[in-house]
């Protein structure tokens, strides 16, 4: 256990009673937390009961900066100190923003009482600064610097992470940036904070913090701590100075550099001591990440799986040699001694070759027992487990292990399902797996892949219902997983099916659409059809609609979710200069690993090849008219964009409606934007597909 790193997350990750499971199950955690709670109540006048009690938090409690920072300090320190008492001594600590205070306290720089006073002073000073905004952007710091230039004074980089950057600034400056086109094509999420942390807006707060640090005696750290402000190891003496902490509050958190320092230190076990998996996720996005390393989230991101996540974390550390007493867990009775039943044996001496038993049925002599769940799947289960471990960098898998809680993401799920298909010949839809992303569900899906109850080949049931299905076409990664939230949010009784199958590299849009048409007609033999798709999926859906209408079928509406192919009067899409420029830029990002999407694909070679093949197919595609209405939901509210799209599609459809939706191209199908997208989709379906009459009933 000498190559362990502790990770401490930053503000915004504490959204509920994250410590409730540990408080229920671990008496040692409960006792330590209660001591901390008394200290914070006496020193700061804040009761931290909501951190461990789901019923204790009044409305808005977790939105308060003071509550957030004190809660994260106490939660992270209690978890970390408990592990250290069990012999899990970290060789390195890295905290993000407020997490660096937890790291320093675990390293012995301050006592708990001193740390509580300092964090309270820091959070109060930050809360009292002028209003500001912060936004997370899926791009590197270098790319954003090139985009921003000198055009957006006041906007600063608050956190520079691997493939993701957080910007901060005064409200007016951030509003100008977000309302303009500087960040077009990037996933931009406004953070739920009211101030511009880690920017020059924190100057007055830093001055107040400096005075608070001077007032608290400190000790040299006994453990190595990564400094936010430099991304390198903190100088032990400088870590005790007011300059260190004032600079940390006012300047950029160099998270990517800090993770580089951590990875270079030779650690192979990374334990996140706080809510969620934000730091583990950043670590896994780092270009130097080694899948052979192990990550352990102690709390995870799913409240309803908190106990399972905690027990899995304790089990992983126990396997690695931590002195964890499982009997200490509340509700786990200490096992009692029991006598085993007597085993019957044949009267055969050990040296006897057993020849006299020839012809007898050995199974009749052996004691019989019922098979355990999953027994008999041996070879298949071992294959799937190996693929699971390789994808996540873990050493084993159990039925309840959660892919997302262990640091997986949708793109790595695409890669895993591809590996499963190649190694087991079982086709599992990414959407079906992500509906319950556990190892047990994956194994069950693989086993059921060839059964009659499975949906027709090339289709995925995204949502059950009655009547004609709504068909959504796979995106440029041949996946329909991105439609899960949309399908769940739709207010319709109709079923929603994804059209998803592995398409050969080099396939044309026409060929891909033809395979999808065959799949959807296996579900619904006759029209009318409701068809749609996002991004590249919208282009394929348009071609599928053309093939259906060419075969005499009716398409009641084509739903284009921020995607379309412009009318080029029979010429390839690449002859549109603006469209060509945008697609070539996207290809360059993927080839060079720029931006979050490019960086993700750089670590996923097979999806990367698929994506580039689909972009080439798009540029070669020649859109042709389709006699059906089209509704385009565009993640742009600019009238000029709507007018441009309307002109590009004017001659391709019987009518074209352009409806703006919130978010951007990459975020519109996820919360909080997906609700509005679902409402506009429902409206389009109700207007154009108001009847469920079919010339032939859809097959189940």
C-alpha positions as CSV (number, residue, x, y, z in Angstrom):
1,X,0.0,0.0,0.0
2,X,2.9,2.4,-0.5
3,X,1.9,3.7,-4.0
4,X,-1.4,5.3,-3.1
5,X,-2.6,8.8,-4.0
6,X,-5.5,10.5,-2.3
7,X,-7.7,12.7,-4.5
8,X,-9.9,15.5,-3.0
9,X,-12.6,17.1,-5.2
10,X,-13.5,20.7,-5.4
11,X,-16.6,22.9,-4.8
12,X,-19.8,21.9,-6.6
13,X,-19.4,18.2,-6.0
14,X,-21.3,18.2,-2.7
15,X,-25.0,18.2,-3.7
16,X,-26.6,16.0,-1.0
17,X,-25.9,13.8,2.0
18,X,-22.8,12.3,0.5
19,X,-21.5,10.9,3.8
20,X,-24.7,9.2,4.8
21,X,-23.6,5.6,3.8
22,X,-20.3,5.9,5.6
23,X,-22.1,7.4,8.6
24,X,-24.5,4.4,8.7
25,X,-22.0,1.6,8.0
26,X,-18.8,2.7,9.7
27,X,-18.8,3.4,13.4
28,X,-15.3,4.8,13.2
29,X,-16.3,7.3,10.5
30,X,-19.4,8.2,12.5
31,X,-17.4,9.0,15.6
32,X,-14.8,11.0,13.7
33,X,-17.5,13.0,11.8
34,X,-19.4,13.8,15.0
35,X,-16.2,15.2,16.5
36,X,-15.6,17.3,13.5
37,X,-19.3,18.4,13.5
38,X,-19.0,19.7,17.1
39,X,-15.8,21.5,16.2
40,X,-17.3,23.2,13.2
41,X,-20.4,24.2,15.1
42,X,-18.4,25.7,17.9
43,X,-15.8,27.4,15.7
44,X,-17.9,28.5,12.7
45,X,-21.5,28.3,13.9
46,X,-22.4,25.9,11.1
47,X,-24.1,22.5,11.6
48,X,-22.9,19.9,9.1
49,X,-25.7,17.4,9.8
50,X,-26.9,17.7,6.1
51,X,-23.7,16.1,4.9
52,X,-24.7,12.8,6.6
53,X,-28.5,13.1,7.0
54,X,-30.8,13.2,4.0
55,X,-33.6,14.8,6.0
56,X,-31.5,17.5,7.7
57,X,-30.9,20.0,4.8
58,X,-33.2,22.9,4.4
59,X,-33.8,24.1,0.8
60,X,-30.7,25.7,-0.8
61,X,-28.3,24.5,2.0
62,X,-25.8,23.0,-0.4
63,X,-25.7,26.1,-2.7
64,X,-24.0,28.1,0.1
65,X,-20.3,28.4,-0.5
66,X,-19.5,28.2,3.2
67,X,-21.5,25.0,3.6
68,X,-19.9,23.5,0.4
69,X,-16.3,24.1,1.5
70,X,-16.7,23.1,5.1
71,X,-18.6,20.0,4.1
72,X,-15.9,18.9,1.6
73,X,-13.2,19.6,4.2
74,X,-14.8,17.5,6.9
75,X,-16.0,14.7,4.6
76,X,-12.6,14.3,2.8
77,X,-10.5,14.5,6.0
78,X,-12.7,12.0,7.9
79,X,-12.5,9.5,5.0
80,X,-8.8,10.0,4.6
81,X,-7.9,9.9,8.3
82,X,-9.8,6.7,8.7
83,X,-7.9,5.1,5.9
84,X,-4.6,6.3,7.3
85,X,-5.5,4.8,10.7
86,X,-6.0,1.5,8.8
87,X,-2.5,1.7,7.4
88,X,-3.3,3.2,4.0
89,X,-0.7,6.0,4.0
90,X,-0.7,8.0,0.8
91,X,2.5,8.8,-1.0
92,X,0.9,11.8,-2.6
93,X,-2.2,14.1,-2.1
94,X,-3.9,16.2,-4.8
95,X,-6.8,18.4,-4.0
96,X,-8.8,20.5,-6.5
97,X,-9.3,24.1,-5.1
98,X,-10.8,23.6,-1.6
99,X,-9.6,20.0,-1.8
100,X,-6.0,21.4,-1.4
101,X,-7.0,22.5,2.1
102,X,-8.2,19.0,2.9
103,X,-4.9,17.6,1.6
104,X,-2.8,20.0,3.7
105,X,-4.8,19.1,6.8
106,X,-4.3,15.4,6.2
107,X,-0.6,16.1,5.7
108,X,-0.5,17.7,9.2
109,X,-0.1,21.4,8.3
110,X,-3.1,22.4,10.5
111,X,-5.2,20.8,13.2
112,X,-8.9,20.2,12.4
113,X,-9.9,23.2,14.4
114,X,-7.4,25.5,12.6
115,X,-8.5,24.1,9.2
116,X,-12.1,24.8,10.0
117,X,-11.4,28.4,10.9
118,X,-9.3,29.0,7.8
119,X,-11.8,27.4,5.4
120,X,-14.7,29.3,7.0
121,X,-12.8,32.6,6.6
122,X,-11.9,31.7,3.0
123,X,-15.4,30.7,2.0
124,X,-17.0,33.7,3.7
125,X,-14.6,36.1,1.9
126,X,-15.3,34.4,-1.4
127,X,-19.1,34.6,-0.9
128,X,-18.8,38.3,-0.2
129,X,-17.1,39.2,-3.5
130,X,-18.9,40.8,-6.5
131,X,-21.2,38.6,-8.5
132,X,-19.6,36.6,-11.3
133,X,-20.1,33.6,-13.5
134,X,-18.1,30.5,-14.3
135,X,-18.5,28.1,-17.3
136,X,-16.9,24.7,-18.1
137,X,-15.8,24.4,-21.7
138,X,-14.7,21.2,-23.5
139,X,-11.5,22.5,-24.8
140,X,-7.9,22.8,-23.8
141,X,-6.5,26.0,-22.3
142,X,-4.4,26.6,-25.4
143,X,-7.4,26.3,-27.7
144,X,-9.4,28.7,-25.6
145,X,-6.6,31.2,-25.5
146,X,-6.5,31.2,-29.3
147,X,-10.2,31.7,-29.5
148,X,-10.5,34.4,-26.8
149,X,-7.5,36.5,-27.8
150,X,-7.9,40.0,-26.6
151,X,-11.6,40.2,-27.4
152,X,-12.9,39.3,-24.0
153,X,-11.2,41.3,-21.3
154,X,-12.2,40.2,-17.8
155,X,-12.6,36.5,-18.7
156,X,-9.9,34.3,-17.1
157,X,-9.0,30.6,-16.9
158,X,-10.0,29.4,-13.5
159,X,-9.2,25.7,-13.9
160,X,-7.1,24.1,-16.6
161,X,-7.8,20.4,-16.7
162,X,-7.2,17.7,-19.3
163,X,-9.5,18.5,-22.2
164,X,-11.7,20.7,-20.1
165,X,-11.2,24.3,-19.0
166,X,-13.3,26.4,-16.6
167,X,-13.6,30.1,-17.4
168,X,-14.5,32.8,-14.9
169,X,-15.3,36.5,-14.9
170,X,-17.7,39.3,-14.1
171,X,-21.3,38.7,-15.2
172,X,-21.2,41.2,-18.0
173,X,-18.0,39.9,-19.5
174,X,-19.1,36.3,-19.3
175,X,-22.5,37.1,-20.8
176,X,-20.8,38.8,-23.8
177,X,-18.7,35.7,-24.3
178,X,-21.6,33.2,-23.9
179,X,-23.9,35.2,-26.2
180,X,-21.4,35.5,-29.0
181,X,-19.9,32.9,-31.3
182,X,-16.4,32.6,-29.8
183,X,-17.2,29.2,-28.3
184,X,-19.3,27.8,-31.2
185,X,-18.8,24.1,-31.6
186,X,-17.7,23.5,-28.0
187,X,-19.7,22.0,-25.2
188,X,-20.2,24.9,-22.8
189,X,-21.9,24.4,-19.4
190,X,-22.7,27.3,-17.1
191,X,-21.7,26.3,-13.5
192,X,-24.1,26.8,-10.6
193,X,-22.1,29.4,-8.8
194,X,-22.6,33.1,-8.2
195,X,-19.0,34.3,-8.2
196,X,-15.9,34.2,-10.3
197,X,-13.6,31.9,-8.3
198,X,-9.9,31.6,-9.1
199,X,-9.7,34.9,-10.9
200,X,-8.7,38.4,-10.2
201,X,-12.2,38.9,-8.8
202,X,-10.9,37.1,-5.7
203,X,-8.3,39.7,-4.9
204,X,-10.1,41.2,-1.9
205,X,-11.0,37.7,-0.6
206,X,-7.3,36.7,-1.0
207,X,-6.2,39.6,1.2
208,X,-8.7,38.5,3.9
209,X,-7.5,35.0,3.6
210,X,-3.9,36.1,3.9
211,X,-4.6,37.6,7.3
212,X,-6.4,34.4,8.5
213,X,-3.4,32.2,7.5
214,X,-1.0,34.5,9.3
215,X,-3.1,34.1,12.5
216,X,-2.9,30.3,12.5
217,X,0.4,28.5,13.5
218,X,1.3,25.7,11.1
219,X,3.6,22.6,10.8
220,X,5.6,21.3,7.9
221,X,3.6,18.7,5.9
222,X,4.4,15.1,6.7
223,X,3.1,14.0,3.2
224,X,3.7,15.3,-0.3
225,X,1.0,17.7,-1.6
226,X,0.6,18.8,-5.2
227,X,0.1,22.6,-5.4
228,X,-2.8,24.0,-7.5
229,X,-1.0,27.2,-8.4
230,X,2.0,25.5,-10.0
231,X,0.9,21.9,-10.8
232,X,4.1,20.7,-9.1
233,X,5.0,19.4,-5.6
234,X,4.3,22.1,-3.0
235,X,7.4,23.4,-1.3
236,X,7.0,22.2,2.3
237,X,7.9,25.7,3.8
238,X,6.0,27.7,1.2
239,X,2.9,25.6,1.8
240,X,2.7,27.2,5.3
241,X,2.8,30.8,4.0
242,X,-0.1,33.2,3.3
243,X,1.4,33.8,-0.1
244,X,0.8,30.2,-1.1
245,X,-2.9,30.3,-0.2
246,X,-3.6,33.8,-1.5
247,X,-2.1,32.8,-4.9
248,X,-4.1,29.6,-4.9
249,X,-7.4,31.5,-4.5
250,X,-6.7,34.2,-7.0
251,X,-5.0,32.2,-9.7
252,X,-5.6,29.3,-12.1
253,X,-5.9,25.7,-10.7
254,X,-3.4,23.9,-12.9
255,X,-5.2,20.6,-12.7
256,X,-3.7,19.0,-15.8
257,X,-0.2,19.8,-14.7
258,X,-1.0,18.5,-11.2
259,X,-2.2,15.2,-12.5
260,X,0.9,14.9,-14.6
261,X,3.0,15.3,-11.4
262,X,0.9,12.7,-9.7
263,X,1.1,10.2,-12.6
264,X,4.9,10.7,-12.8
265,X,5.2,9.9,-9.1
266,X,4.6,6.2,-9.8
267,X,1.3,5.8,-7.9
268,X,-0.8,2.9,-9.1
269,X,-3.9,3.3,-6.8
270,X,-5.9,6.5,-6.8
271,X,-8.6,7.0,-4.1
272,X,-11.1,9.8,-4.5
273,X,-12.2,11.0,-1.0
274,X,-15.3,13.0,-1.8
275,X,-18.6,13.1,-3.7
276,X,-18.6,11.9,-7.3
277,X,-15.7,10.9,-9.6
278,X,-14.7,14.3,-11.0
279,X,-11.0,13.9,-10.2
280,X,-10.9,10.3,-11.2
281,X,-12.6,11.3,-14.5
282,X,-10.0,14.0,-15.1
283,X,-7.2,11.5,-14.3
284,X,-8.6,9.1,-16.9
285,X,-8.8,11.8,-19.5
286,X,-5.1,12.6,-19.1
287,X,-2.9,11.5,-22.0
288,X,-0.5,9.7,-19.6
289,X,-3.2,7.6,-17.9
290,X,-2.3,3.9,-17.7
291,X,-5.3,1.5,-17.8
292,X,-3.3,-0.8,-15.5
293,X,-3.8,1.6,-12.7
294,X,-6.7,1.3,-10.2
295,X,-9.1,4.0,-9.3
296,X,-11.3,3.8,-6.2
297,X,-14.2,6.2,-5.7
298,X,-15.4,6.2,-2.1
299,X,-18.7,7.9,-2.6
300,X,-19.5,7.9,-6.3
301,X,-22.0,9.9,-8.2
302,X,-25.2,7.8,-7.7
303,X,-26.9,8.4,-4.3
304,X,-29.0,5.2,-4.6
305,X,-25.8,3.2,-5.0
306,X,-23.8,4.9,-2.2
307,X,-23.6,1.9,0.1
308,X,-22.5,-0.4,-2.8
309,X,-19.8,2.1,-3.9
310,X,-18.5,2.4,-0.3
311,X,-18.4,-1.4,0.2
312,X,-16.7,-1.9,-3.2
313,X,-14.1,0.7,-2.2
314,X,-13.4,-0.9,1.1
315,X,-13.2,-4.4,-0.6
316,X,-10.7,-3.1,-3.1
317,X,-8.5,-1.7,-0.4
318,X,-8.8,-4.9,1.6
319,X,-7.7,-6.9,-1.4
320,X,-4.6,-4.6,-1.6
321,X,-3.7,-5.2,2.0
322,X,-5.5,-2.6,4.0
323,X,-6.3,-3.7,7.6
324,X,-10.0,-3.2,7.2
325,X,-12.2,-5.0,9.8
326,X,-15.3,-5.9,7.9
327,X,-17.0,-6.9,11.1
328,X,-16.8,-3.2,12.1
329,X,-19.4,-2.3,9.5
330,X,-22.7,-1.6,11.1
331,X,-25.3,-4.3,10.5
332,X,-22.7,-6.9,9.7
333,X,-22.8,-9.4,12.5
334,X,-19.7,-11.2,13.4
335,X,-19.9,-14.8,12.0
336,X,-20.4,-17.6,14.4
337,X,-18.6,-20.9,14.3
338,X,-20.5,-23.8,12.7
339,X,-19.7,-27.4,12.1
340,X,-19.6,-28.5,8.5
341,X,-21.6,-31.6,7.4
342,X,-19.7,-34.8,7.3
343,X,-18.4,-35.7,3.8
344,X,-18.9,-39.2,2.6
345,X,-16.1,-41.0,0.8
346,X,-15.7,-44.2,-1.2
347,X,-13.7,-46.9,0.5
348,X,-10.8,-46.5,-1.8
349,X,-7.2,-46.2,-0.6
350,X,-5.3,-43.2,-1.9
351,X,-2.8,-45.4,-3.8
352,X,-5.7,-47.3,-5.4
353,X,-6.1,-46.4,-9.1
354,X,-9.8,-46.8,-8.7
355,X,-10.0,-49.5,-11.4
356,X,-12.6,-51.5,-9.5
357,X,-15.0,-48.6,-9.9
358,X,-14.9,-48.7,-13.7
359,X,-18.3,-48.6,-15.3
360,X,-19.9,-46.9,-12.3
361,X,-21.4,-43.4,-12.6
362,X,-19.0,-41.2,-10.6
363,X,-21.7,-38.5,-10.4
364,X,-24.0,-40.9,-8.5
365,X,-21.3,-41.2,-5.8
366,X,-20.5,-37.5,-5.5
367,X,-22.5,-35.2,-3.2
368,X,-24.8,-33.1,-5.3
369,X,-25.4,-29.3,-4.9
370,X,-27.4,-26.7,-6.8
371,X,-25.4,-24.4,-9.2
372,X,-24.6,-20.9,-8.0
373,X,-26.0,-18.1,-10.1
374,X,-23.8,-17.6,-13.1
375,X,-22.1,-20.9,-12.8
376,X,-21.7,-22.7,-16.1
377,X,-21.1,-19.4,-17.8
378,X,-17.4,-19.8,-16.9
379,X,-15.6,-19.1,-20.2
380,X,-18.0,-16.4,-21.4
381,X,-18.0,-14.7,-18.0
382,X,-14.2,-14.7,-17.8
383,X,-14.0,-13.2,-21.3
384,X,-16.4,-10.4,-20.5
385,X,-14.7,-9.8,-17.2
386,X,-11.3,-9.4,-18.9
387,X,-12.7,-6.9,-21.4
388,X,-14.4,-5.0,-18.5
389,X,-11.1,-4.9,-16.5
390,X,-9.1,-3.7,-19.6
391,X,-11.6,-0.9,-20.2
392,X,-11.6,0.4,-16.6
393,X,-8.1,-0.4,-15.4
394,X,-9.5,-2.6,-12.6
395,X,-8.4,-6.0,-11.4
396,X,-11.7,-7.8,-11.2
397,X,-15.5,-7.4,-11.5
398,X,-18.5,-8.4,-9.5
399,X,-22.2,-8.2,-10.5
400,X,-22.9,-4.8,-8.8
401,X,-19.8,-3.0,-10.2
402,X,-20.9,0.2,-11.9
403,X,-19.1,1.2,-15.1
404,X,-19.8,4.9,-14.7
405,X,-19.0,5.0,-11.0
406,X,-15.6,3.4,-11.7
407,X,-14.7,6.2,-14.1
408,X,-16.1,4.8,-17.4
409,X,-17.9,7.1,-19.8
410,X,-20.2,6.8,-22.8
411,X,-17.4,6.7,-25.3
412,X,-15.4,4.0,-23.5
413,X,-18.7,2.1,-23.3
414,X,-18.9,2.2,-27.1
415,X,-15.4,0.7,-27.3
416,X,-16.3,-1.9,-24.7
417,X,-19.4,-3.0,-26.6
418,X,-17.3,-3.3,-29.8
419,X,-14.7,-5.5,-28.0
420,X,-17.6,-7.7,-26.6
421,X,-18.9,-8.1,-30.1
422,X,-15.5,-9.1,-31.5
423,X,-14.7,-11.5,-28.7
424,X,-18.0,-13.1,-28.1
425,X,-20.0,-12.6,-31.3
426,X,-22.8,-11.0,-29.1
427,X,-24.1,-7.6,-30.2
428,X,-25.1,-5.5,-27.2
429,X,-26.5,-2.0,-27.7
430,X,-24.6,0.7,-25.8
431,X,-28.0,2.2,-24.8
432,X,-29.1,-1.1,-23.3
433,X,-25.9,-1.4,-21.3
434,X,-26.0,2.2,-20.1
435,X,-29.5,1.9,-18.8
436,X,-28.0,-0.2,-16.1
437,X,-24.2,0.1,-16.4
438,X,-23.3,-2.8,-14.1
439,X,-21.1,-5.8,-14.8
440,X,-24.0,-8.1,-14.0
441,X,-26.3,-6.4,-16.5
442,X,-23.6,-6.5,-19.2
443,X,-23.1,-10.3,-18.7
444,X,-26.9,-10.8,-18.8
445,X,-27.1,-8.8,-22.0
446,X,-24.3,-10.8,-23.6
447,X,-26.0,-14.1,-22.6
448,X,-29.4,-12.9,-24.0
449,X,-28.0,-11.5,-27.2
450,X,-29.0,-14.5,-29.3
451,X,-32.3,-15.2,-27.7
452,X,-35.6,-14.8,-29.5
453,X,-36.8,-12.1,-27.1
454,X,-34.1,-9.8,-28.3
455,X,-35.3,-6.9,-30.6
456,X,-34.7,-7.4,-34.4
457,X,-31.1,-7.0,-35.5
458,X,-30.0,-3.5,-35.9
459,X,-32.6,-2.0,-33.5
460,X,-32.5,-1.0,-29.9
461,X,-35.5,-0.5,-27.7
462,X,-34.9,2.9,-26.1
463,X,-38.4,3.2,-24.6
464,X,-41.4,0.8,-24.5
465,X,-44.8,1.9,-25.7
466,X,-47.8,1.2,-28.0
467,X,-48.5,2.1,-31.6
468,X,-46.0,3.1,-34.3
469,X,-42.4,3.6,-33.1
470,X,-40.4,6.7,-33.3
471,X,-37.1,5.7,-34.9
472,X,-33.8,7.5,-34.1
473,X,-30.8,6.8,-36.2
474,X,-27.3,6.2,-34.8
475,X,-24.8,9.0,-34.7
476,X,-21.3,9.1,-36.3
477,X,-20.0,6.5,-33.8
478,X,-22.7,4.0,-34.8
479,X,-24.4,4.4,-31.4
480,X,-27.8,5.4,-30.1
481,X,-26.7,5.7,-26.5
482,X,-26.9,9.5,-26.8
483,X,-30.7,9.3,-27.1
484,X,-31.4,7.7,-23.7
485,X,-32.2,10.9,-21.9
486,X,-34.3,12.2,-24.8
487,X,-36.3,9.0,-25.0
488,X,-37.0,9.0,-21.3
489,X,-38.1,12.7,-21.4
490,X,-40.6,12.4,-24.3
491,X,-44.3,12.7,-23.4
492,X,-45.6,10.1,-25.8
493,X,-47.1,6.7,-25.4
494,X,-45.4,5.5,-28.6
495,X,-42.3,3.3,-28.4
496,X,-38.9,4.7,-29.2
497,X,-36.4,2.5,-31.2
498,X,-32.8,3.3,-32.0
499,X,-31.4,2.1,-35.3
500,X,-27.9,0.9,-34.5
501,X,-25.6,-1.6,-36.1
502,X,-21.9,-2.0,-36.8
503,X,-21.4,-0.5,-40.3
504,X,-18.3,-1.3,-42.4
505,X,-15.7,1.4,-42.6
506,X,-16.0,3.2,-45.9
507,X,-19.7,2.8,-46.1
508,X,-21.6,5.5,-47.9
509,X,-24.5,7.4,-46.3
510,X,-26.8,5.6,-48.8
511,X,-25.5,2.1,-47.8
512,X,-25.8,2.9,-44.0
513,X,-29.3,4.2,-44.5
514,X,-30.3,1.1,-46.5
515,X,-29.3,-1.2,-43.6
516,X,-31.3,0.9,-41.2
517,X,-34.3,0.8,-43.5
518,X,-34.2,-3.0,-43.5
519,X,-33.9,-3.0,-39.7
520,X,-36.9,-0.6,-39.2
521,X,-39.1,-2.5,-41.6
522,X,-38.5,-5.6,-39.6
523,X,-40.1,-3.8,-36.7
524,X,-42.8,-1.9,-38.7
525,X,-43.3,-3.3,-42.2
526,X,-45.5,-0.5,-43.5
527,X,-45.6,3.3,-43.1
528,X,-46.2,5.9,-42.2
529,X,-42.9,6.3,-40.4
530,X,-41.5,8.8,-37.9
531,X,-37.8,9.1,-38.3
532,X,-35.1,11.3,-36.9
533,X,-31.5,11.6,-35.7
534,X,-28.9,13.8,-34.2
535,X,-25.9,15.3,-36.1
536,X,-24.7,12.7,-38.6
537,X,-27.7,10.6,-37.6
538,X,-30.0,13.3,-39.0
539,X,-28.3,13.1,-42.4
540,X,-28.7,9.3,-42.5
541,X,-32.3,9.6,-41.4
542,X,-32.9,12.0,-44.3
543,X,-31.5,9.4,-46.8
544,X,-33.5,6.6,-45.1
545,X,-36.6,8.7,-45.5
546,X,-35.8,9.2,-49.2
547,X,-35.4,5.4,-49.7
548,X,-38.7,4.7,-47.8
549,X,-40.7,7.2,-49.9
550,X,-39.0,5.9,-53.0
551,X,-40.4,2.5,-52.1
552,X,-43.9,3.9,-51.9
553,X,-44.0,4.4,-48.1
554,X,-45.0,7.6,-46.3
555,X,-42.8,9.4,-43.8
556,X,-45.0,11.7,-41.6
557,X,-42.1,13.8,-40.2
558,X,-38.3,13.9,-40.3
559,X,-36.7,15.1,-37.0
560,X,-33.3,16.7,-37.5
561,X,-31.6,17.3,-34.2
562,X,-28.9,19.9,-34.9
563,X,-27.9,18.1,-38.0
564,X,-28.7,18.3,-41.7
565,X,-27.1,17.9,-45.2
566,X,-27.5,21.1,-47.3
567,X,-29.1,21.0,-50.8
568,X,-26.3,21.1,-53.4
569,X,-28.5,20.4,-56.4
570,X,-27.1,16.9,-56.9
571,X,-23.5,17.7,-56.0
572,X,-21.6,16.4,-53.0
573,X,-22.0,18.1,-49.6
574,X,-18.3,19.0,-49.7
575,X,-19.1,21.6,-52.4
576,X,-20.7,23.8,-49.7
577,X,-17.7,25.9,-48.5
578,X,-19.0,26.7,-45.0
579,X,-20.0,23.0,-44.4
580,X,-16.7,21.8,-45.8
581,X,-14.8,24.2,-43.5
582,X,-16.7,23.1,-40.4
583,X,-16.2,19.4,-41.1
584,X,-12.5,19.7,-41.9
585,X,-12.0,21.6,-38.7
586,X,-13.8,18.8,-36.8
587,X,-11.6,16.2,-38.5
588,X,-8.5,18.1,-37.6
589,X,-9.6,18.3,-34.0
590,X,-10.0,14.5,-33.9
591,X,-6.8,13.8,-35.8
592,X,-4.8,16.1,-33.4
593,X,-6.7,15.2,-30.3
594,X,-7.9,18.7,-29.7
595,X,-10.8,19.6,-27.5
596,X,-12.6,17.2,-25.2
597,X,-14.2,15.2,-28.1
598,X,-10.9,15.0,-30.0
599,X,-9.0,14.0,-26.8
600,X,-11.6,11.2,-26.0
601,X,-11.3,9.8,-29.5
602,X,-7.5,9.9,-29.4
603,X,-7.7,7.4,-26.5
604,X,-10.3,5.2,-28.4
605,X,-8.7,4.2,-31.8
606,X,-11.7,2.2,-33.1
607,X,-14.4,4.8,-32.5
608,X,-11.9,7.3,-33.9
609,X,-11.6,5.4,-37.2
610,X,-15.4,5.0,-37.3
611,X,-16.0,8.7,-36.8
612,X,-13.5,9.8,-39.5
613,X,-15.0,7.3,-41.9
614,X,-18.5,8.7,-41.3
615,X,-17.3,12.3,-41.8
616,X,-15.7,11.3,-45.2
617,X,-19.0,9.6,-46.1
618,X,-20.9,12.8,-45.2
619,X,-18.7,15.0,-47.4
620,X,-19.2,12.6,-50.4
621,X,-23.0,12.4,-49.9
622,X,-25.4,13.9,-52.5
623,X,-28.6,14.8,-50.7
624,X,-31.8,14.4,-52.8
625,X,-35.3,15.7,-52.2
626,X,-37.7,13.8,-49.9
627,X,-41.4,14.4,-50.0
628,X,-42.0,14.8,-46.3
629,X,-42.0,17.6,-43.8
630,X,-38.8,18.3,-41.8
631,X,-38.4,19.8,-38.3
632,X,-34.9,21.0,-37.5
633,X,-34.1,21.6,-33.8
634,X,-31.0,23.8,-33.8
635,X,-28.8,24.6,-30.8
636,X,-28.6,28.2,-31.9
637,X,-30.9,31.1,-31.2
638,X,-29.4,33.4,-33.9
639,X,-32.0,34.3,-36.6
640,X,-29.2,34.3,-39.2
641,X,-28.5,30.7,-38.5
642,X,-32.2,29.7,-38.8
643,X,-32.4,31.6,-42.1
644,X,-29.3,29.9,-43.5
645,X,-30.6,26.4,-42.6
646,X,-34.0,27.2,-44.1
647,X,-32.3,28.2,-47.4
648,X,-30.2,25.1,-47.3
649,X,-33.2,22.8,-47.0
650,X,-35.8,24.7,-48.9
651,X,-35.9,22.4,-52.0
652,X,-35.4,19.1,-50.1
653,X,-38.6,18.8,-48.2
654,X,-42.3,19.6,-48.5
655,X,-41.9,22.0,-45.6
656,X,-39.1,22.9,-43.2
657,X,-39.6,24.3,-39.6
658,X,-36.6,25.6,-37.7
659,X,-36.9,25.6,-33.9
660,X,-34.2,26.8,-31.5
661,X,-33.4,24.7,-28.4
662,X,-31.0,25.4,-25.5
663,X,-27.5,24.0,-25.1
664,X,-25.0,23.5,-27.9
665,X,-24.4,20.7,-30.4
666,X,-22.7,18.5,-27.8
667,X,-24.9,19.2,-24.8
668,X,-28.5,19.5,-26.1
669,X,-29.4,15.9,-25.5
670,X,-28.3,16.0,-21.9
671,X,-29.7,17.7,-18.7
672,X,-30.6,20.4,-18.2
673,X,-31.2,21.0,-22.0
674,X,-32.8,17.7,-23.0
675,X,-36.2,18.6,-21.4
676,X,-36.7,21.5,-23.9
677,X,-35.5,19.3,-26.8
678,X,-38.1,16.7,-25.7
679,X,-40.9,19.2,-25.6
680,X,-40.1,20.4,-29.1
681,X,-39.8,16.8,-30.4
682,X,-43.2,16.0,-28.8
683,X,-44.7,19.1,-30.5
684,X,-43.4,18.0,-33.9
685,X,-44.7,14.5,-33.5
686,X,-48.1,15.7,-32.3
687,X,-48.4,18.1,-35.3
688,X,-47.2,15.8,-38.1
689,X,-47.7,12.3,-36.7
690,X,-51.0,12.8,-34.9
691,X,-52.4,9.5,-35.9
692,X,-51.1,6.0,-35.1
693,X,-52.9,4.5,-38.1
694,X,-50.7,1.9,-39.9
695,X,-51.2,-0.1,-43.0
696,X,-49.5,-2.9,-41.1
697,X,-49.1,-3.3,-37.4
698,X,-45.6,-3.0,-36.0
699,X,-44.0,-6.2,-34.9
700,X,-43.1,-6.6,-31.2
